[in-house]
Amino acid sequence: MFLVSAKPLSRAVPAEAGVLDPVAIEKYVAELVIPPVMPPDHRAGLDVYTIGVRQFRQQVLPRGRPATTVWGYGSAGRPQTFHYPAFTVEAKAGRAVQVRWVNQLVDGHGGYLPHLLPVDPTLHWANPPGGMSGRDSHPAFASTPGPYAGPVPMVTHLHGGANTEDSDGYAEAWYLPDAHDIPDGYARVGSFYDEFARTSQARFGTPWRPGEAVFHYANDERASTLWFHDHTLGITRLNVYAGMAGFYLLRGGASDLAAGVLPGPAPRLGDPPGTRYFEVPIVIQDRSFRTDGSWFYPPSRALFDGFKGPYVPGSDIPPIWNPEYFANAMVTNGQTWPVLPIEPRRYRFRLLNGCNARTLILKIVTGPLARRPAAPALSFWQLGSEGGCLPAPVRREQLLLAPAERADTVVDFTSLPVGSELYLINEGPDGTFTGGTAGTDFPAANPKTTGQVMKLVVTPLTAGPVIRYGYPALRPACSHPKP
């Protein structure tokens, strides 16, 4: 749900809340992480994965600052693969993928972990404490409750996937971890879980076990940039904010371009350390941090519009939930303000807006603090969007991306001398986007913080020759119908 307003209602986080000042965070000291490929369990007729969600520590802020406790996906049998954002699932058109999604949000003794962020139990949400009759509901309270601190439900949705209902990741098909200390009377699964478990087993022959769901993706749609994320009723915003997101790249089929036409390579299984990639998936998210490195998310409605009550039972306004939240720092591929070394060649950037509510307006410029709207230094050639390849490439001076939107682009750096420095900036507002132009219709994001995304530094060529091709020549290859 999106709130449309003439101006943002969200208020700046007060200093006394223990929130880290984003201006103090060092920029462009860590190299951009390019997510590796998620390893499958096996590939016997279809690609089979077991992917869990766990809690772990990750260096999101620059080294020398505290690490952040995050949630992330990884191959369940390979602890080194757990990362925020997740390793990328590579899929081929026409070849099915099976994923066993496992809720592993438990501690070292098998007990459940509480949420990292404040969960408002007064919403219409998963509501495990309501039991089988009260799950997926709007519970009633006699007085204002505190945040929910019980076991965390999850269910994964493949965003953009054309899948059967049992593999869609319905918000009401959530499930708790298979922990030993789930309180008596709690619902362990959502109201659609059992039905979908039966349907899935009848279709595919694979049973679902406690704390997991098995989804099948036919991959019979157009080649495109998809992503997976949590989808649990009433807490999707929190689970994704905690780190539950990753790319799912569907390649091949009649709607894709031939191999070798676009810049590459992308990451592959077995790549040695130091491999250079010229196709890069990039997820951009706004986040706030406490001074101890932990995530900050508003613990009170008052931080949204100043309303301090009465809540329950004096009104029906939720005491914790914020209709939208605009954080104060930018995180790209799991790091604050990273730097990407680039060669003087063409790159394919698959861009994803993974923010909670923030609309991004992306540009490549020569100076990060330039007056907004800034003059673009280079153009994006957009080749695709959520639905796959466009009928023809479109030259754009800027990219407008709402939350969850993707853009498949090529950027040409071939004319730049070694040592050149460029910046990917954001000119979207620090509030609700209602259309218009930065600097005229709304103030652009703070140039010192949320107005910057990452730095690009030109380095010498490591391989050649640089492939040159005409963008209009891509049109016939992009015009095929759905396979």
C-alpha positions as CSV (number, residue, x, y, z in Angstrom):
1,M,0.0,0.0,0.0
2,F,1.3,3.5,-0.9
3,L,0.3,6.7,0.8
4,V,-0.1,9.6,-1.6
5,S,0.3,13.0,-0.1
6,A,1.3,16.5,-1.2
7,K,4.4,16.4,0.9
8,P,6.1,13.9,3.1
9,L,4.8,13.4,6.6
10,S,7.7,11.4,7.8
11,R,9.8,13.3,10.3
12,A,13.5,13.3,10.8
13,V,14.7,10.8,13.4
14,P,15.4,12.7,16.6
15,A,19.1,12.7,17.7
16,E,18.1,11.3,21.1
17,A,16.9,8.1,19.4
18,G,20.6,7.0,19.2
19,V,20.6,7.1,15.4
20,L,23.9,7.3,13.6
21,D,24.3,10.6,11.7
22,P,24.5,9.6,8.1
23,V,26.8,12.6,7.2
24,A,29.4,11.0,9.5
25,I,29.5,7.7,7.6
26,E,32.6,7.5,5.4
27,K,31.8,7.2,1.7
28,Y,33.4,5.3,-1.1
29,V,35.9,3.3,1.0
30,A,34.5,-0.2,0.3
31,E,34.3,-1.9,-3.1
32,L,30.8,-2.8,-4.3
33,V,29.9,-6.4,-3.6
34,I,28.7,-8.2,-6.8
35,P,26.5,-11.0,-5.6
36,P,27.9,-14.4,-6.6
37,V,25.7,-17.2,-7.9
38,M,23.6,-19.3,-5.5
39,P,24.8,-22.9,-5.7
40,P,22.1,-25.5,-6.4
41,D,21.9,-28.8,-4.6
42,H,21.9,-30.7,-7.9
43,R,20.7,-30.4,-11.5
44,A,19.0,-33.6,-12.5
45,G,16.3,-32.6,-14.9
46,L,15.6,-29.4,-13.0
47,D,17.6,-27.0,-10.8
48,V,17.1,-27.9,-7.1
49,Y,17.9,-25.5,-4.3
50,T,17.6,-25.5,-0.5
51,I,17.7,-21.9,0.6
52,G,17.4,-20.8,4.2
53,V,17.0,-17.5,6.0
54,R,19.4,-17.0,8.9
55,Q,20.5,-14.2,11.2
56,F,24.2,-13.2,11.0
57,R,26.5,-10.2,11.3
58,Q,27.7,-8.3,8.2
59,Q,29.9,-5.3,7.6
60,V,27.3,-3.0,6.0
61,L,28.9,0.2,7.4
62,P,32.6,0.9,6.5
63,R,35.2,-1.1,8.2
64,G,36.1,0.4,11.6
65,R,32.4,0.8,12.4
66,P,30.3,-1.8,14.1
67,A,28.9,-4.7,12.0
68,T,25.2,-5.0,11.5
69,T,23.0,-7.9,12.5
70,V,21.0,-8.8,9.4
71,W,18.8,-11.5,8.0
72,G,19.7,-13.0,4.6
73,Y,19.3,-16.0,2.3
74,G,21.9,-18.6,1.6
75,S,22.3,-22.2,0.5
76,A,21.3,-24.2,3.6
77,G,24.3,-26.6,3.4
78,R,26.9,-23.9,2.7
79,P,27.2,-21.4,5.6
80,Q,29.6,-19.2,3.6
81,T,26.8,-18.3,1.1
82,F,24.6,-16.4,3.5
83,H,24.7,-12.8,2.6
84,Y,22.6,-9.6,2.4
85,P,21.5,-9.3,-0.4
86,A,21.4,-12.9,-1.3
87,F,23.5,-14.7,-3.9
88,T,21.8,-14.6,-7.3
89,V,19.7,-17.5,-8.6
90,E,20.5,-18.0,-12.2
91,A,17.6,-19.6,-14.2
92,K,17.1,-20.6,-17.8
93,A,13.9,-20.2,-19.7
94,G,12.0,-23.5,-20.1
95,R,14.1,-25.2,-17.3
96,A,12.2,-25.6,-14.0
97,V,13.6,-24.6,-10.7
98,Q,12.6,-26.1,-7.3
99,V,13.5,-24.2,-4.1
100,R,13.0,-25.5,-0.6
101,W,12.7,-22.2,1.3
102,V,13.6,-22.8,5.0
103,N,12.9,-20.5,7.9
104,Q,16.1,-20.9,10.0
105,L,15.5,-17.9,12.2
106,V,16.6,-19.8,15.3
107,D,19.5,-19.4,17.8
108,G,22.3,-21.8,18.3
109,H,20.1,-23.9,20.6
110,G,17.2,-24.2,18.2
111,G,15.1,-21.6,20.0
112,Y,13.3,-19.0,18.0
113,L,14.8,-15.6,17.4
114,P,12.6,-12.4,17.8
115,H,12.4,-9.8,15.2
116,L,15.2,-7.3,14.7
117,L,12.7,-4.5,14.2
118,P,9.6,-3.3,16.0
119,V,6.5,-5.4,14.9
120,D,3.1,-3.7,15.4
121,P,0.7,-6.5,16.5
122,T,-2.4,-4.2,16.2
123,L,-2.4,-4.5,12.4
124,H,-4.1,-7.0,10.1
125,W,-1.1,-9.3,10.0
126,A,0.1,-12.9,10.3
127,N,-0.7,-12.9,14.0
128,P,0.7,-16.3,15.2
129,P,-0.4,-15.7,18.8
130,G,-4.0,-15.8,17.5
131,G,-3.8,-19.5,17.0
132,M,-5.4,-21.3,14.1
133,S,-8.7,-19.4,14.5
134,G,-7.1,-15.9,14.9
135,R,-4.2,-16.1,12.5
136,D,-4.1,-13.7,9.5
137,S,-6.4,-11.3,11.3
138,H,-6.7,-7.9,13.0
139,P,-6.5,-8.8,16.7
140,A,-8.3,-6.8,19.4
141,F,-6.5,-5.4,22.4
142,A,-7.9,-3.8,25.6
143,S,-4.8,-1.5,25.9
144,T,-1.9,-0.5,23.7
145,P,0.5,-3.4,23.4
146,G,4.2,-3.3,22.9
147,P,6.0,-4.8,19.9
148,Y,5.5,-8.5,19.1
149,A,8.5,-10.5,20.3
150,G,7.6,-14.0,19.3
151,P,8.9,-16.3,16.5
152,V,9.1,-14.7,13.1
153,P,6.9,-15.9,10.2
154,M,8.3,-15.8,6.6
155,V,7.3,-16.8,3.1
156,T,9.2,-16.0,0.0
157,H,7.7,-14.4,-3.1
158,L,9.4,-14.4,-6.6
159,H,8.6,-10.9,-7.7
160,G,7.7,-10.9,-11.4
161,G,7.4,-14.7,-11.6
162,A,4.5,-16.3,-13.4
163,N,3.8,-19.2,-11.0
164,T,1.1,-21.4,-9.7
165,E,-0.6,-20.3,-6.5
166,D,1.1,-22.8,-4.3
167,S,4.5,-21.5,-5.3
168,D,3.6,-17.8,-5.4
169,G,4.5,-16.9,-1.8
170,Y,1.0,-15.8,-0.7
171,A,1.1,-13.4,2.3
172,E,-1.1,-15.9,4.2
173,A,1.0,-18.9,3.4
174,W,3.7,-18.0,5.9
175,Y,5.4,-20.4,8.4
176,L,7.3,-20.2,11.6
177,P,10.8,-21.8,12.1
178,D,10.8,-25.3,13.4
179,A,12.0,-24.1,16.8
180,H,11.6,-26.2,20.0
181,D,10.1,-23.4,22.0
182,I,7.2,-22.1,19.9
183,P,4.6,-21.1,22.6
184,D,1.6,-23.3,23.1
185,G,-1.4,-22.1,21.1
186,Y,0.5,-20.3,18.5
187,A,-0.3,-20.9,14.8
188,R,2.8,-22.3,13.2
189,V,1.5,-21.7,9.6
190,G,-0.7,-19.2,7.8
191,S,-4.2,-19.9,6.6
192,F,-3.2,-20.9,3.1
193,Y,-0.2,-23.0,4.0
194,D,-1.8,-26.4,4.4
195,E,-3.9,-26.1,1.3
196,F,-0.9,-25.1,-0.8
197,A,1.3,-27.9,0.8
198,R,-1.3,-30.5,-0.3
199,T,-1.6,-29.0,-3.8
200,S,2.1,-28.8,-4.3
201,Q,2.7,-32.4,-3.3
202,A,-0.1,-33.5,-5.6
203,R,1.5,-31.6,-8.5
204,F,5.2,-32.2,-7.9
205,G,5.4,-35.1,-5.5
206,T,7.6,-33.2,-2.9
207,P,6.3,-32.9,0.7
208,W,6.7,-29.8,2.8
209,R,8.3,-30.2,6.2
210,P,7.8,-28.1,9.3
211,G,9.5,-24.7,9.0
212,E,9.7,-24.8,5.2
213,A,7.9,-24.6,1.9
214,V,8.8,-26.1,-1.5
215,F,8.1,-23.9,-4.5
216,H,8.4,-24.8,-8.2
217,Y,9.1,-22.2,-10.9
218,A,8.4,-23.3,-14.4
219,N,10.3,-20.4,-16.0
220,D,8.1,-20.3,-19.0
221,E,8.0,-16.5,-19.2
222,R,10.1,-13.9,-20.9
223,A,13.7,-13.5,-19.9
224,S,13.9,-10.7,-17.3
225,T,15.3,-9.4,-14.1
226,L,13.3,-10.8,-11.2
227,W,13.9,-10.7,-7.5
228,F,12.8,-12.7,-4.4
229,H,11.9,-11.3,-1.0
230,D,9.8,-12.0,2.0
231,H,6.0,-11.5,1.6
232,T,4.5,-12.2,5.0
233,L,1.2,-10.5,5.8
234,G,1.7,-7.3,7.8
235,I,5.5,-7.5,8.1
236,T,6.9,-7.7,4.6
237,R,8.3,-4.2,5.1
238,L,10.3,-5.3,8.1
239,N,11.5,-8.7,6.9
240,V,12.8,-7.1,3.7
241,Y,14.4,-4.2,5.6
242,A,16.2,-6.8,7.8
243,G,17.8,-8.2,4.6
244,M,15.6,-10.8,3.0
245,A,16.0,-10.0,-0.7
246,G,18.0,-11.3,-3.7
247,F,18.1,-11.4,-7.6
248,Y,16.6,-14.1,-9.7
249,L,17.9,-13.7,-13.3
250,L,15.9,-15.6,-16.0
251,R,17.9,-16.0,-19.2
252,G,17.3,-17.5,-22.6
253,G,14.3,-18.3,-24.7
254,A,13.0,-16.4,-27.8
255,S,12.6,-13.2,-25.9
256,D,16.2,-12.9,-24.9
257,L,19.2,-11.5,-26.8
258,A,21.8,-13.9,-28.1
259,A,24.7,-14.7,-25.8
260,G,27.6,-12.3,-26.3
261,V,25.5,-9.4,-27.6
262,L,25.3,-7.5,-24.3
263,P,28.3,-6.8,-22.0
264,G,29.4,-9.7,-19.9
265,P,30.4,-11.9,-18.2
266,A,28.0,-12.0,-15.2
267,P,29.0,-14.0,-12.1
268,R,29.1,-17.8,-12.7
269,L,29.6,-20.7,-10.4
270,G,33.2,-21.5,-9.8
271,D,34.6,-18.1,-10.7
272,P,38.0,-17.5,-9.1
273,P,38.5,-14.5,-6.7
274,G,39.1,-11.3,-8.6
275,T,37.1,-12.1,-11.7
276,R,36.0,-8.9,-13.4
277,Y,32.3,-8.7,-14.3
278,F,30.8,-6.4,-16.9
279,E,27.2,-7.4,-16.1
280,V,26.4,-6.2,-12.6
281,P,23.1,-6.6,-10.6
282,I,22.6,-3.6,-8.3
283,V,20.0,-3.3,-5.6
284,I,19.6,0.2,-4.0
285,Q,17.9,0.5,-0.6
286,D,17.6,3.3,2.0
287,R,18.5,2.3,5.6
288,S,19.1,4.0,8.9
289,F,21.5,2.7,11.6
290,R,21.8,3.1,15.4
291,T,25.2,4.1,16.7
292,D,25.9,0.4,17.6
293,G,25.6,-0.5,13.9
294,S,22.1,-2.1,14.2
295,W,19.3,-1.3,11.9
296,F,17.0,1.5,13.0
297,Y,13.3,1.4,12.0
298,P,10.7,3.7,13.6
299,P,9.4,2.3,16.9
300,S,6.5,4.7,17.1
301,R,3.8,6.2,15.0
302,A,4.9,9.6,16.4
303,L,8.0,9.5,14.2
304,F,5.7,9.5,11.1
305,D,3.3,12.3,11.7
306,G,3.8,13.4,15.4
307,F,0.7,11.6,16.7
308,K,1.5,10.3,20.2
309,G,-1.9,8.9,21.1
310,P,-4.3,7.9,22.3
311,Y,-3.9,4.6,20.6
312,V,-5.7,1.4,21.7
313,P,-8.5,1.6,22.9
314,G,-8.8,5.4,22.4
315,S,-8.4,5.2,18.6
316,D,-7.8,2.8,15.8
317,I,-4.5,4.3,14.8
318,P,-1.7,1.7,15.1
319,P,0.9,2.7,17.8
320,I,4.0,1.5,16.0
321,W,3.3,1.2,12.3
322,N,4.5,4.0,10.0
323,P,2.6,4.1,6.7
324,E,5.9,4.9,4.9
325,Y,9.5,5.4,6.0
326,F,12.4,7.2,4.3
327,A,15.7,6.2,5.9
328,N,18.7,8.5,6.0
329,A,21.5,6.5,4.3
330,M,21.8,4.6,1.0
331,V,22.9,1.0,0.9
332,T,23.9,-0.6,-2.4
333,N,24.4,-4.4,-2.6
334,G,24.6,-4.5,1.2
335,Q,27.1,-1.7,1.7
336,T,26.8,2.0,2.5
337,W,28.0,4.1,-0.4
338,P,30.4,1.7,-2.1
339,V,32.8,2.3,-5.0
340,L,32.8,0.2,-8.3
341,P,36.0,0.0,-10.3
342,I,35.0,0.1,-14.0
343,E,37.0,-0.3,-17.2
344,P,36.6,1.9,-20.3
345,R,34.0,-0.4,-21.9
346,R,30.3,-1.0,-21.8
347,Y,28.6,-2.4,-18.7
348,R,25.2,-3.9,-18.2
349,F,23.7,-2.7,-15.0
350,R,20.5,-4.5,-13.7
351,L,19.1,-1.9,-11.3
352,L,16.5,-2.7,-8.6
353,N,14.8,-0.2,-6.3
354,G,14.6,-2.2,-3.1
355,C,13.5,0.7,-0.9
356,N,10.5,0.7,1.4
357,A,8.7,3.8,0.0
358,R,11.4,5.9,-1.7
359,T,11.2,6.6,-5.4
360,L,14.6,6.8,-7.0
361,I,15.6,9.2,-9.9
362,L,19.1,8.0,-10.9
363,K,21.7,9.9,-12.8
364,I,25.4,9.4,-13.6
365,V,27.3,12.7,-12.9
366,T,30.8,14.1,-12.4
367,G,30.2,15.6,-9.0
368,P,28.1,14.1,-6.1
369,L,27.3,17.5,-4.6
370,A,26.3,19.2,-7.8
371,R,23.3,21.5,-7.6
372,R,20.1,19.5,-8.4
373,P,19.0,18.8,-11.0
374,A,22.5,17.9,-12.0
375,A,23.8,17.6,-15.6
376,P,24.2,14.0,-16.6
377,A,27.7,12.9,-17.6
378,L,26.6,9.7,-19.4
379,S,23.3,8.3,-20.5
380,F,21.6,5.0,-19.7
381,W,20.5,2.8,-22.6
382,Q,17.5,1.0,-21.1
383,L,17.0,-2.4,-22.7
384,G,14.5,-4.0,-20.4
385,S,12.2,-3.6,-17.4
386,E,10.1,-5.9,-15.1
387,G,8.5,-7.5,-18.2
388,G,11.7,-8.3,-20.0
389,C,13.3,-6.8,-23.1
390,L,11.8,-3.6,-24.5
391,P,10.9,-3.4,-28.2
392,A,13.8,-1.1,-28.7
393,P,16.5,0.4,-26.5
394,V,15.7,3.8,-25.0
395,R,18.3,6.4,-24.2
396,R,17.6,8.0,-20.8
397,E,19.4,10.8,-19.1
398,Q,17.9,9.6,-15.8
399,L,16.1,6.5,-14.5
400,L,12.8,6.8,-12.5
401,L,12.3,3.7,-10.4
402,A,9.5,3.2,-7.9
403,P,9.9,0.6,-5.1
404,A,10.4,-2.9,-6.6
405,E,10.9,-1.6,-10.1
406,R,13.8,-2.8,-12.2
407,A,15.7,-1.4,-15.2
408,D,18.0,-3.4,-17.4
409,T,20.5,-1.0,-18.8
410,V,23.8,-0.5,-20.7
411,V,26.2,2.3,-19.9
412,D,29.0,3.2,-22.2
413,F,32.3,4.2,-20.4
414,T,34.5,3.6,-23.5
415,S,35.3,7.3,-24.0
416,L,36.6,7.9,-20.4
417,P,40.3,8.1,-19.6
418,V,41.7,5.9,-16.8
419,G,41.3,7.7,-13.4
420,S,38.0,9.3,-14.3
421,E,35.5,9.5,-11.4
422,L,31.8,9.4,-11.8
423,Y,28.9,9.1,-9.3
424,L,25.5,7.4,-9.4
425,I,23.2,9.9,-7.6
426,N,19.6,10.0,-6.7
427,E,17.4,13.0,-7.3
428,G,14.2,11.5,-6.0
429,P,12.7,13.2,-3.0
430,D,13.2,12.4,0.7
431,G,9.5,11.8,0.9
432,T,6.5,10.7,-1.2
433,F,7.0,11.2,-4.9
434,T,4.0,12.8,-6.6
435,G,5.6,13.5,-10.0
436,G,7.5,16.5,-11.4
437,T,11.1,17.6,-11.6
438,A,13.6,17.8,-8.8
439,G,14.3,21.4,-7.8
440,T,11.1,22.7,-9.3
441,D,8.3,20.5,-8.0
442,F,10.0,19.0,-5.0
443,P,13.3,19.2,-3.2
444,A,15.8,16.5,-4.4
445,A,17.2,14.1,-1.8
446,N,19.9,15.4,0.5
447,P,23.0,15.7,-1.7
448,K,25.2,14.8,1.3
449,T,23.4,11.5,2.1
450,T,20.4,10.0,0.3
451,G,21.2,11.9,-2.8
452,Q,24.3,9.8,-3.4
453,V,24.4,6.1,-4.3
454,M,27.8,4.9,-5.3
455,K,31.1,6.0,-7.0
456,L,32.5,4.7,-10.3
457,V,36.2,4.9,-10.9
458,V,37.7,4.1,-14.3
459,T,40.6,1.6,-14.2
460,P,42.8,0.1,-17.0
461,L,41.4,-2.5,-19.3
462,T,42.1,-6.1,-18.2
463,A,40.8,-7.8,-21.4
464,G,40.0,-6.8,-24.9
465,P,39.0,-5.9,-27.4
466,V,36.1,-3.8,-26.3
467,I,32.9,-5.0,-28.1
468,R,31.3,-2.2,-30.1
469,Y,27.8,-2.4,-31.5
470,G,25.0,-0.1,-32.5
471,Y,22.1,0.1,-30.0
472,P,19.3,0.3,-32.7
473,A,20.6,-3.1,-34.0
474,L,19.2,-4.7,-30.8
475,R,15.7,-4.1,-31.9
476,P,15.0,-7.3,-33.9
477,A,16.3,-9.5,-31.1
478,C,14.1,-7.8,-28.5
479,S,10.9,-8.0,-30.5
480,H,10.2,-11.8,-30.2
481,P,6.9,-12.8,-28.5
482,K,6.7,-14.7,-25.3
483,P,8.3,-18.1,-25.7
